């Protein structure tokens, strides 16, 4: 069952990659790099390229949701890093750009760190078939704090937030969404036969709030950054949040894990995070925007 979940997660990564690229190019063409507005989002709903991207993203998300129910979070979540490579290749061709050395190194760090983490996670995780009400409520309350924090930032600094902040927020929010998806899936599969009656109303509400705000952040990040940077943030920050919750709250880490393995997992996660930060600074599309902005400022002065 674990390897079936891994296969679904890999297929989901392909759909997410193509969906992100389609949506990213549609948002960029519509906004011209400016902040996304509510009216702009309504226009995008009528954009065929954006809608195609949405359908691809939904398909990939559905595959990932099934994978999350079928295997531990610590195994499934990091696999999404595959989408980063695919999105980068597609986007560079679409934009007529060539990847510089820093971008290649950053992407390699993201993928290597995530892949190493998956290999280690498969050997040290254990299945947790039951989530207590106290643990579930703890996760929901933590999510409420995250939603409040990033929701406030979006309201106060809507036109001054960088793409990286949007990516950070989206990654954290969708990390919680992944955890709650797994919890709800387990409730639905409970042998007591109650199905939806097992699901707490506050869990559904929290997941919808996080999913809605996270989706807005993703679309806003598309308008200010390349789609592969968005995918990089989501496939690294999202898993780290999900894995941290799985280990600390849900108890998915085996008690007999060797210290060396734990340190190696920490190093792998750190390598992936450093890759995202480097990508946000040295991506060819990002550097091109900075050069264009400097040239424009020089002409004005």
Secondary structure, 3 states (H helix, E strand, C coil): CHHHHHHHHHHHHHHHHHHHHHHHHHHHHHHCCCCCCHHHHHHHHCCHHHHHHHHHHHHHHHHHHHHHHHCCHHHHHHHHHHHHHHHHHHHHHHHCCCCCHHHHHHHHHHHHHHHHHHHHHHHHECCCCCCCHHHHHHHHHHHHHHHHHHHHHHHHCCCCCCHHHHHHHHHHHHHHHHHHHHHHHHHHCCCCCCHHHHCCHHHHHHHHHHHHHHHHHHHHHHHHCCHHHHHHHHHHHHHHHHHHHHHHCCCCECCCCCHHHHHHHHHHHHHHHHHHHHHHHHCHHHHHHHHHHHHHHHHHC
